[in-house]
Amino acid sequence: MSRTTLFLVIAFGLSACKCNEDPDDTAPPEGDTDTDTDTDTDTDSDTDTDTDTDTDTDCTASVVESSPEDEASDWYYRDPLQVLFSEAAMDLASIALSDEAGDPVDVSVAWESSDFVAVITPDAVLAGSSAYLLEVEVCDIATEFAFSTGIYGSELDEEVAALEHNTYVLDLEEVTFTEPENFELLLGMFGVNPLLVGISQADSKTLTLYVAEGKLRSDGTYKVLPDGRAWLFDPADFTSQPYFHAQQDELSLDYDGVELPIADFVLEGTFAPDGSSIGGLTVSGIADTRQIADAYYNDEYYFCEFLTDWGMACVACADGEELCLELLAEDGVAPIAPDLDIIPVE
């Protein structure tokens, strides 16, 4: 709200006065002509200009939507919150988050999309299976969004070591890729094999994954792909359990005998309290498209040229050639494969 008031006052005054002196007592000699001219000019000019300009700009910003929505449940406890406004609102909005006891939750707010979108990140991750209230006020209008988190983020029901020898199914055709968008459809065209994620070791500090190519049987169960590939990951930090973040410098997936190397492969997620699944699953890496493009299209540039036509771009591979893809799939779920243990016997 702004108000501008302008006052302008101009005053101008001019006066002039001339008075006659008493006539001379001595009469003029006879025949002399006496001329007395008295001119009195009084000019008074007063100009008064008063200009008052009042400018009042209405506040019109409003909340369009939020993520999570009001009354949402099963919100992933590590995801940031977002609020979309009808216009730029960085200097207009106030945002607060509180827990189910009404205590404030410290958050950091970043603004995106020309200040139309507020991204709210709690300073500490939220608790699993808990209720929260997001309060947003803009232009003197308050809006509340009540939501609750899902099971992921709650403490494990058993000792960490109980996770060892569990096997989880990561079906790359079922996860949703955001970079490049809908990449899972392309993987489906080539008959990608699921990845089986085994827990080789787990304690209060570290977690070691053993990942192998798998195959779906006709009865709906899984097995390790015969002559398939497997990778023993380096021990990952597990001090934020039940959340983990594991990384492999490189692994190479096989599609009907054709290589798809993926560098900086990252797998992260959160175990359900009973160990029955991994939620909030994120998969990322840098995929080299050259071999698969050459094998199927006789042109190692095919995929990147195709993506360019759709407004997307490849990135540099390790050798500097811009023929690699940044991969990112988020919010996946990997269920446990009952009675399947893929950890090699030592």
C-alpha positions as CSV (number, residue, x, y, z in Angstrom):
1,M,0.0,0.0,0.0
2,S,1.5,3.4,-1.0
3,R,0.2,7.0,-0.7
4,T,1.8,10.0,-2.3
5,T,0.7,13.5,-1.3
6,L,2.0,16.5,-3.1
7,F,1.4,20.1,-1.9
8,L,2.5,23.0,-4.0
9,V,1.9,26.6,-2.9
10,I,3.0,29.6,-4.9
11,A,2.5,33.1,-3.6
12,F,3.4,36.3,-5.3
13,G,2.7,39.8,-4.0
14,L,3.6,43.1,-5.5
15,S,2.6,46.5,-4.1
16,A,3.8,50.0,-5.0
17,C,2.9,53.3,-3.2
18,K,3.8,56.9,-3.9
19,C,2.6,59.8,-1.6
20,N,2.5,63.6,-2.3
21,E,4.5,66.0,-0.2
22,D,2.8,69.2,1.3
23,P,2.7,72.1,-1.2
24,D,5.2,74.9,-0.9
25,D,3.9,77.8,1.3
26,T,5.3,80.3,-1.2
27,A,2.8,81.0,-3.9
28,P,4.2,80.8,-7.3
29,P,4.8,84.0,-9.1
30,E,1.9,85.3,-11.2
31,G,1.8,83.7,-14.6
32,D,3.5,80.6,-13.4
33,T,1.7,77.2,-14.1
34,D,1.6,74.7,-11.3
35,T,1.0,71.1,-12.4
36,D,0.5,68.4,-9.6
37,T,0.1,64.9,-10.9
38,D,-0.5,62.2,-8.3
39,T,-0.5,58.6,-9.7
40,D,-1.2,55.7,-7.2
41,T,-0.9,52.3,-8.6
42,D,-1.6,49.3,-6.3
43,T,-1.3,45.9,-7.9
44,D,-2.0,42.9,-5.7
45,S,-1.6,39.5,-7.5
46,D,-2.2,36.4,-5.5
47,T,-2.0,33.0,-7.1
48,D,-2.7,29.9,-5.0
49,T,-2.3,26.5,-6.5
50,D,-3.0,23.4,-4.4
51,T,-2.5,20.0,-6.0
52,D,-3.3,16.8,-4.0
53,T,-2.6,13.5,-5.8
54,D,-3.5,10.3,-3.9
55,T,-2.4,7.0,-5.4
56,D,-3.6,3.8,-3.8
57,T,-2.5,0.5,-5.3
58,D,-4.7,-2.5,-4.3
59,C,-3.0,-5.7,-3.2
60,T,-4.4,-8.4,-5.5
61,A,-2.1,-11.4,-5.0
62,S,-3.7,-14.6,-3.9
63,V,-2.8,-18.3,-3.3
64,V,-3.6,-20.5,-6.3
65,E,-2.5,-23.9,-5.0
66,S,-0.1,-25.6,-2.7
67,S,1.8,-28.9,-2.6
68,P,0.8,-30.7,-0.5
69,E,-2.9,-29.8,-0.9
70,D,-5.1,-29.2,2.1
71,E,-6.0,-32.5,3.9
72,A,-3.3,-34.4,1.9
73,S,-2.0,-37.5,3.5
74,D,1.1,-39.7,2.8
75,W,3.3,-36.7,2.1
76,Y,7.0,-37.8,1.8
77,Y,8.7,-36.4,4.8
78,R,11.8,-35.1,2.9
79,D,10.1,-33.3,0.1
80,P,10.0,-29.5,0.2
81,L,6.6,-27.7,0.2
82,Q,5.5,-25.4,-2.5
83,V,2.9,-22.6,-2.8
84,L,1.9,-21.0,-6.2
85,F,0.6,-17.4,-6.1
86,S,-1.4,-15.5,-8.8
87,E,1.4,-13.0,-9.1
88,A,4.9,-12.2,-7.8
89,A,4.4,-12.4,-4.0
90,M,7.9,-12.4,-2.4
91,D,7.4,-9.0,-0.8
92,L,3.8,-9.6,0.0
93,A,3.5,-13.1,1.6
94,S,4.2,-14.5,5.0
95,I,4.6,-18.3,5.4
96,A,4.7,-20.4,8.6
97,L,4.7,-24.1,9.4
98,S,3.7,-25.8,12.6
99,D,3.5,-29.3,13.9
100,E,0.5,-31.1,15.4
101,A,1.3,-29.7,18.8
102,G,1.1,-26.2,17.4
103,D,4.8,-25.6,17.8
104,P,6.5,-23.7,15.0
105,V,8.8,-25.5,12.6
106,D,11.8,-23.6,11.3
107,V,11.8,-23.3,7.5
108,S,13.8,-21.6,4.7
109,V,11.8,-20.1,1.9
110,A,13.2,-19.7,-1.6
111,W,11.4,-18.0,-4.5
112,E,11.2,-19.4,-8.1
113,S,9.4,-18.7,-11.3
114,S,9.7,-14.9,-11.2
115,D,8.6,-15.0,-7.5
116,F,5.3,-16.7,-8.3
117,V,6.4,-19.9,-6.4
118,A,7.5,-20.2,-2.8
119,V,9.6,-23.3,-2.0
120,I,9.5,-24.1,1.7
121,T,12.2,-26.4,3.0
122,P,12.1,-27.3,6.7
123,D,15.5,-26.8,8.4
124,A,15.2,-30.4,9.7
125,V,13.3,-33.1,8.0
126,L,9.7,-33.7,9.0
127,A,8.7,-36.7,11.1
128,G,7.0,-39.6,9.5
129,S,3.3,-40.3,10.2
130,S,2.8,-36.8,11.6
131,A,0.4,-33.9,11.1
132,Y,1.4,-30.4,10.1
133,L,-0.2,-27.1,9.3
134,L,1.1,-24.7,6.6
135,E,-0.2,-21.1,7.0
136,V,0.1,-18.6,4.2
137,E,-1.0,-15.0,4.4
138,V,-0.9,-12.6,1.4
139,C,-2.8,-9.3,1.0
140,D,-4.3,-9.7,4.5
141,I,-6.0,-13.0,3.5
142,A,-4.8,-16.1,5.4
143,T,-5.0,-19.6,4.0
144,E,-4.3,-22.8,5.8
145,F,-3.2,-26.2,4.5
146,A,-3.4,-29.2,6.9
147,F,-1.5,-32.3,5.8
148,S,0.2,-35.4,7.2
149,T,3.3,-37.3,6.3
150,G,3.3,-41.0,5.3
151,I,5.0,-43.9,7.0
152,Y,8.4,-43.2,5.5
153,G,10.5,-41.3,8.0
154,S,9.2,-43.2,11.0
155,E,11.7,-45.3,13.0
156,L,12.4,-48.8,12.0
157,D,10.4,-51.4,14.0
158,E,13.4,-53.7,14.4
159,E,17.1,-53.5,14.7
160,V,18.9,-52.1,11.6
161,A,20.6,-55.5,11.0
162,A,17.2,-57.0,10.3
163,L,17.4,-55.4,6.8
164,E,20.3,-57.5,5.8
165,H,19.6,-60.0,3.0
166,N,16.3,-58.2,2.1
167,T,15.8,-57.7,-1.7
168,Y,13.8,-54.9,-3.2
169,V,12.6,-54.6,-6.8
170,L,13.4,-51.4,-8.7
171,D,11.4,-51.5,-12.0
172,L,12.8,-48.7,-14.1
173,E,9.7,-48.9,-16.4
174,E,7.5,-48.0,-13.4
175,V,9.3,-45.1,-11.9
176,T,8.6,-41.6,-13.2
177,F,11.5,-39.8,-14.9
178,T,11.6,-36.0,-14.7
179,E,14.9,-35.7,-16.6
180,P,14.3,-36.4,-19.4
181,E,10.6,-36.4,-19.0
182,N,8.9,-39.8,-19.8
183,F,12.3,-41.5,-20.2
184,E,10.7,-44.6,-18.7
185,L,8.7,-45.0,-22.0
186,L,11.9,-45.2,-24.0
187,L,13.3,-47.8,-21.6
188,G,10.2,-49.8,-22.0
189,M,10.7,-49.9,-25.8
190,F,14.0,-51.7,-25.3
191,G,12.8,-54.2,-22.7
192,V,14.8,-52.9,-19.7
193,N,15.4,-55.4,-16.9
194,P,14.4,-54.6,-13.4
195,L,17.1,-54.0,-10.8
196,L,17.2,-56.1,-7.7
197,V,18.5,-54.1,-4.7
198,G,19.9,-56.4,-2.0
199,I,21.1,-55.3,1.4
200,S,24.5,-56.8,2.0
201,Q,25.3,-55.0,5.2
202,A,23.5,-52.6,7.6
203,D,24.4,-51.1,10.9
204,S,23.9,-47.8,12.7
205,K,26.4,-46.0,10.5
206,T,26.6,-47.6,7.1
207,L,24.6,-49.5,4.6
208,T,26.0,-51.6,1.7
209,L,23.9,-52.4,-1.4
210,Y,24.3,-55.2,-3.8
211,V,22.4,-54.5,-7.0
212,A,21.8,-57.0,-9.8
213,E,19.9,-57.3,-13.0
214,G,16.7,-59.3,-12.4
215,K,14.0,-61.1,-14.4
216,L,10.3,-61.3,-13.8
217,R,9.0,-64.9,-13.8
218,S,5.7,-65.9,-15.3
219,D,4.3,-66.5,-11.7
220,G,5.0,-62.9,-10.7
221,T,8.1,-63.6,-8.7
222,Y,11.6,-62.4,-9.5
223,K,15.0,-64.0,-9.9
224,V,18.5,-62.8,-10.7
225,L,19.0,-62.6,-14.5
226,P,21.2,-65.6,-15.6
227,D,24.6,-64.2,-16.7
228,G,23.3,-60.8,-15.7
229,R,25.4,-58.0,-14.1
230,A,25.8,-57.1,-10.5
231,W,27.5,-54.3,-8.6
232,L,28.6,-54.2,-5.0
233,F,28.3,-50.5,-3.9
234,D,30.7,-48.8,-1.6
235,P,29.3,-48.5,2.0
236,A,26.8,-45.6,2.2
237,D,26.2,-43.2,5.0
238,F,23.2,-44.6,7.1
239,T,23.4,-42.2,10.0
240,S,20.1,-40.6,8.9
241,Q,18.3,-43.9,8.9
242,P,15.9,-45.0,7.8
243,Y,17.1,-42.8,4.9
244,F,20.1,-43.7,2.8
245,H,22.1,-42.3,-0.1
246,A,24.3,-44.7,-2.1
247,Q,26.4,-44.0,-5.1
248,Q,28.3,-46.0,-7.7
249,D,30.9,-44.4,-10.0
250,E,29.6,-46.3,-13.0
251,L,27.4,-49.2,-13.9
252,S,26.3,-50.4,-17.3
253,L,22.8,-51.8,-18.0
254,D,22.3,-54.3,-20.8
255,Y,19.5,-54.1,-23.3
256,D,19.5,-57.2,-25.6
257,G,23.3,-57.2,-25.6
258,V,23.7,-53.4,-26.0
259,E,25.4,-51.3,-23.4
260,L,23.9,-48.3,-21.6
261,P,26.7,-47.0,-19.3
262,I,25.5,-44.8,-16.5
263,A,28.1,-42.7,-14.6
264,D,27.7,-41.2,-11.1
265,F,24.7,-43.6,-10.5
266,V,22.9,-42.6,-7.3
267,L,20.2,-44.5,-5.5
268,E,18.5,-43.0,-2.4
269,G,15.4,-43.6,-0.5
270,T,13.8,-44.4,2.9
271,F,12.9,-47.8,4.3
272,A,9.4,-48.4,5.6
273,P,9.3,-49.0,9.4
274,D,8.6,-52.7,8.8
275,G,11.2,-53.0,6.1
276,S,8.6,-54.0,3.5
277,S,9.5,-51.3,0.9
278,I,11.8,-48.4,0.0
279,G,9.9,-45.2,-0.6
280,G,10.8,-41.7,-1.8
281,L,13.2,-43.5,-4.2
282,T,15.4,-41.4,-6.3
283,V,17.5,-42.6,-9.2
284,S,20.0,-40.4,-11.0
285,G,23.1,-40.6,-13.2
286,I,24.7,-39.6,-16.5
287,A,23.7,-42.1,-19.3
288,D,25.9,-42.4,-22.4
289,T,23.5,-42.9,-25.4
290,R,26.1,-43.6,-28.1
291,Q,26.1,-47.4,-28.1
292,I,22.4,-47.9,-27.9
293,A,21.8,-45.2,-30.5
294,D,24.3,-46.7,-32.9
295,A,23.0,-50.3,-32.4
296,Y,19.4,-49.5,-33.1
297,Y,19.6,-46.5,-35.4
298,N,23.1,-46.7,-36.9
299,D,23.7,-43.2,-35.7
300,E,25.3,-42.4,-32.3
301,Y,23.9,-38.9,-32.5
302,Y,20.3,-40.1,-32.9
303,F,19.0,-39.7,-29.4
304,C,20.5,-36.3,-28.7
305,E,19.4,-34.9,-32.1
306,F,15.9,-36.3,-31.3
307,L,15.8,-34.7,-27.9
308,T,17.0,-31.4,-29.4
309,D,14.0,-31.4,-31.6
310,W,11.8,-31.6,-28.5
311,G,13.6,-28.7,-26.7
312,M,15.9,-30.9,-24.6
313,A,19.6,-31.2,-24.7
314,C,22.3,-33.7,-24.0
315,V,25.3,-33.0,-21.7
316,A,29.0,-33.7,-22.0
317,C,30.1,-37.2,-21.3
318,A,33.4,-38.0,-19.6
319,D,35.3,-37.5,-22.9
320,G,33.7,-34.1,-23.5
321,E,31.3,-35.3,-26.3
322,E,27.8,-33.9,-25.6
323,L,26.1,-37.3,-26.2
324,C,25.1,-38.1,-22.6
325,L,21.7,-37.7,-20.8
326,E,21.1,-36.5,-17.3
327,L,18.8,-39.0,-15.7
328,L,16.5,-38.3,-12.7
329,A,13.6,-40.3,-11.5
330,E,11.9,-39.3,-8.2
331,D,9.3,-40.5,-5.7
332,G,9.6,-44.2,-6.7
333,V,8.7,-47.1,-4.5
334,A,10.6,-50.4,-4.5
335,P,8.6,-53.2,-2.8
336,I,10.3,-56.1,-1.1
337,A,10.7,-59.4,-3.1
338,P,9.5,-62.0,-0.6
339,D,11.8,-64.9,0.0
340,L,14.5,-63.7,-2.4
341,D,18.0,-63.3,-1.2
342,I,20.5,-62.2,-3.9
343,I,23.5,-61.7,-1.7
344,P,26.3,-64.0,-2.8
345,V,27.4,-66.6,-0.3
346,E,30.9,-65.9,0.9
